[in-house]
Amino acid sequence: MSIDFYTDIDMKINSDNPWRITINGVDGGIIVDKVYVRNSDNRYYYSNITVSIGDTNNIYLVDRGWKYKLIQQDYLPATTAWDTISDNNTISLLNIGSSTLANTTDYIPIFIYMKIPDGQTVDNVTDLYLSVSATQNLVVSNV
């Protein structure tokens, strides 16, 4: 699949540039971060797009009680807006491109709200990841 996540415009998230958040686990707290989604293959457009956060071994989202919320919008949500979003949600995105145009230029912003309970051990968290699911569709050329 050629839908990729970015930490900033042109900063693709991968093993050399992972998605990183920093927090003092002992005190807990809230992190609000922004990532982008973009199609990087002009042969395809995407429909039925969903985004979530996964936890490889259920250590953080289940055992330690971490909570996240996702929202797709262009601007930072107001603090009260997060209250209307379910914990550990999955969001759906509009199609990226169409049957005649792939749209490899737009970066779609997604805001992440993460709440970490206090009393956590200091740790490098490597089990959380951004996940995307979509239907890949071939762009039909007008040639």
C-alpha positions as CSV (number, residue, x, y, z in Angstrom):
1,M,0.0,0.0,0.0
2,S,1.2,3.5,-0.8
3,I,-0.5,5.5,1.9
4,D,2.2,6.7,4.2
5,F,2.4,8.6,7.5
6,Y,4.5,11.8,7.9
7,T,5.6,13.6,11.0
8,D,5.9,16.8,9.0
9,I,5.6,17.6,5.3
10,D,8.1,15.4,3.5
11,M,9.2,13.7,6.8
12,K,8.0,10.1,6.2
13,I,7.5,7.9,9.3
14,N,9.6,4.7,8.9
15,S,12.2,2.7,10.7
16,D,14.8,5.5,10.2
17,N,12.3,8.2,11.2
18,P,9.8,6.7,13.7
19,W,6.8,8.4,15.2
20,R,8.0,9.6,18.6
21,I,6.3,11.1,21.7
22,T,8.0,12.0,24.9
23,I,6.4,12.1,28.4
24,N,7.5,11.7,32.0
25,G,5.7,8.4,32.7
26,V,5.9,8.8,36.5
27,D,3.8,11.9,36.4
28,G,1.6,10.8,33.4
29,G,0.0,13.4,31.3
30,I,-1.5,14.3,28.0
31,I,0.2,14.6,24.6
32,V,-1.3,16.2,21.6
33,D,0.5,15.5,18.3
34,K,-0.1,15.8,14.6
35,V,0.8,13.5,11.8
36,Y,-0.1,13.5,8.1
37,V,-1.4,10.9,5.7
38,R,-0.5,11.0,2.0
39,N,-0.8,8.9,-1.1
40,S,2.7,8.4,-2.6
41,D,1.8,6.4,-5.7
42,N,0.3,8.1,-8.7
43,R,-1.0,4.8,-10.1
44,Y,-3.6,4.4,-7.3
45,Y,-6.3,6.2,-5.4
46,Y,-7.7,5.0,-2.1
47,S,-11.2,4.6,-0.6
48,N,-12.6,3.1,2.6
49,I,-9.6,4.6,4.5
50,T,-9.4,4.0,8.3
51,V,-6.7,5.0,10.7
52,S,-6.0,3.8,14.2
53,I,-3.2,3.2,16.7
54,G,-2.1,-0.3,17.4
55,D,-0.2,-1.8,20.4
56,T,1.9,-4.8,19.4
57,N,1.6,-6.7,22.7
58,N,-1.3,-4.9,24.3
59,I,1.1,-3.5,26.9
60,Y,0.2,0.1,26.8
61,L,-3.4,0.4,25.5
62,V,-4.6,-2.6,27.6
63,D,-2.3,-3.5,30.5
64,R,-1.2,0.1,31.4
65,G,-4.4,1.9,30.5
66,W,-3.1,4.4,28.0
67,K,-5.9,6.0,25.9
68,Y,-5.7,7.7,22.6
69,K,-8.2,9.7,20.5
70,L,-7.9,10.6,16.8
71,I,-9.5,13.3,14.7
72,Q,-8.9,14.4,11.2
73,Q,-9.1,18.2,10.7
74,D,-6.9,21.1,9.6
75,Y,-6.5,22.9,12.9
76,L,-5.8,21.9,16.5
77,P,-9.0,20.8,18.2
78,A,-10.2,22.8,21.2
79,T,-9.7,21.0,24.5
80,T,-13.4,20.4,24.9
81,A,-13.6,18.8,21.5
82,W,-11.6,15.8,22.7
83,D,-14.3,15.0,25.3
84,T,-16.7,14.1,22.5
85,I,-14.4,11.5,21.0
86,S,-14.4,7.9,22.2
87,D,-11.2,6.4,23.7
88,N,-9.1,4.3,21.3
89,N,-11.2,5.2,18.3
90,T,-10.7,4.5,14.6
91,I,-11.3,7.3,12.2
92,S,-12.5,7.2,8.6
93,L,-11.0,9.5,5.9
94,L,-12.5,10.7,2.7
95,N,-11.1,9.1,-0.5
96,I,-7.6,10.2,-1.4
97,G,-7.8,10.8,-5.2
98,S,-10.4,9.5,-7.7
99,S,-10.7,7.1,-10.5
100,T,-9.0,9.7,-12.8
101,L,-6.5,11.3,-10.5
102,A,-4.3,9.8,-7.7
103,N,-3.7,13.0,-5.6
104,T,-0.2,12.5,-4.4
105,T,0.2,16.2,-3.3
106,D,-2.2,16.6,-0.4
107,Y,-1.1,15.9,3.2
108,I,-4.1,15.1,5.3
109,P,-3.6,16.1,9.0
110,I,-4.6,13.8,11.8
111,F,-4.4,15.0,15.4
112,I,-3.6,12.5,18.1
113,Y,-4.5,13.0,21.8
114,M,-2.8,10.5,24.1
115,K,-3.5,10.2,27.8
116,I,-0.9,8.4,29.9
117,P,-1.9,7.5,33.5
118,D,0.6,8.4,36.2
119,G,2.9,5.9,37.9
120,Q,4.3,4.5,34.7
121,T,7.9,3.2,34.5
122,V,10.4,5.1,32.4
123,D,10.5,3.2,29.1
124,N,11.3,3.6,25.4
125,V,7.9,2.7,23.9
126,T,8.3,0.7,20.7
127,D,5.1,-1.2,20.7
128,L,2.7,1.6,19.6
129,Y,2.2,2.2,15.9
130,L,0.0,4.1,13.4
131,S,-2.2,1.8,11.3
132,V,-4.0,2.5,8.1
133,S,-6.4,0.3,6.2
134,A,-7.8,1.2,2.7
135,T,-9.1,-0.1,-0.6
136,Q,-6.5,0.4,-3.3
137,N,-8.0,1.4,-6.6
138,L,-6.3,1.7,-10.0
139,V,-6.4,5.2,-11.6
140,V,-7.9,5.0,-15.1
141,S,-5.9,7.1,-17.6
142,N,-7.9,9.4,-19.9
143,V,-5.3,8.9,-22.6
